[in-house]
């Protein structure tokens, strides 16, 4: 398997930006990794912010057993923002793959 294919698989299946790092493109890979991590942290923040009232009420009630319907109801208000975060992740992911395919360095 050539280096370009290995880099493509790293970015596609493991984490966007790893393929660029594998090819020695430290600046581009580092920037992509930072952006992906910021997007994932933002998604985690939105998830926890939406679920915090449900978790707090469960802890105050003494039992922690959250039903899926409670989770869906709690996250309903954040669904539009969540879709935006997911779209941003997929755009960075796709950019990472296209960038590797367009790379003219060593194969």
Secondary structure by P-SEA (a helix, b strand, c coil): ccaaaaaaaaaaccccaaaaaaacaaaaaaaaaaaaaaaaaaaaaaaaaaaaaaaaaaaaacbbbbcaaaaaaaaccaaaaaaaaaaaaaaaaaaaaaaaaaccccc
